[in-house]
Amino acid sequence: MNPAHRLHVHRYGPDGPVGLLAVHGLTGHGARWRYVAELLPEIAVAAPDLIGHGHSSWAAPWSIDANVAALAAMLESSAVGPVPVVAHSFGGAIALSLAATRPDLVDALILLDPAIGLDGEWMATIANAMLASPDYPDPAQARAEKENGAWSDVDPALLDAELDEHLVTLPTGRFGWRISVPAVMSYWSELARPPALPGSTPTTLVRATRTHPPYVEAALIDGLRTRLGANFELVDLDCDHMVDQARPAEVAAAIRARLTRD
């Protein structure tokens, strides 16, 4: 791990060794997992801010591999044996790579609408849009963008909490998310990488059926099903992309089901 890649880790549940690693998505932060963690009060949850996000290091390099190295180092120092990993969107890409390269650290995956192996032209379009408009004139516009997008079915109170936690005033007087824009620009390219498939890690993939265009493509499902056989489960949820925010109870239930089964 790059020594500069210090991860800020949000902890929920009891003290002691980490019992569940929770990995947020692109432009997010670890505190988003508080709602799921509240429904798993007996589990010690570690929810780091990824590199270039929140209060973690914003130093380069910005890649899936760099995040895997940082998470592996964190687990080596704070967990006793392998732990289950729940991950959303870009976090799912990182979790898959962590399980593939460090299976000794991961005993199960719960992937929430994971984003990996996506079309490169689509990722270029998103990156160009972010480059052209990386911030907002006021908090109302930031809120409206989420309300009219992937957060459309999230409780408005949770959206308010997101703005309180994650929206900051920039030196220009405009407003932006607490992220490194250069890092996120790099990560859009990472989402076009082929997915890393775990060797045998039991995996639950939760697909958000309202995400359009979909992040979860047939190639990923087929690859996991072929690789894992009976150790793979696909669960469809009637929600948009922000699965952990829109359906925290169902996510907690999926985690419990995977832990009970394994």
LINFEN-V275509 format. One record per helix or strand. SS is the DSSP state (H for helix, E for strand). FROM is the first residue (numbers start at 1). TO is the last residue. If there is no record, write none. Layout:
ss=SS from=FROM to=TO
ss=SS from=FROM to=TO
This chain:
ss=E from=9 to=12
ss=E from=18 to=23
ss=H from=30 to=38
ss=E from=45 to=48
ss=E from=53 to=53
ss=H from=64 to=78
ss=E from=79 to=88
ss=H from=90 to=101
ss=E from=106 to=112
ss=H from=120 to=132
ss=E from=136 to=136
ss=H from=139 to=147
ss=H from=156 to=166
ss=E from=167 to=169
ss=E from=175 to=177
ss=E from=179 to=179
ss=H from=181 to=190
ss=E from=203 to=208
ss=H from=218 to=231
ss=E from=232 to=237
ss=H from=243 to=246
ss=H from=248 to=261
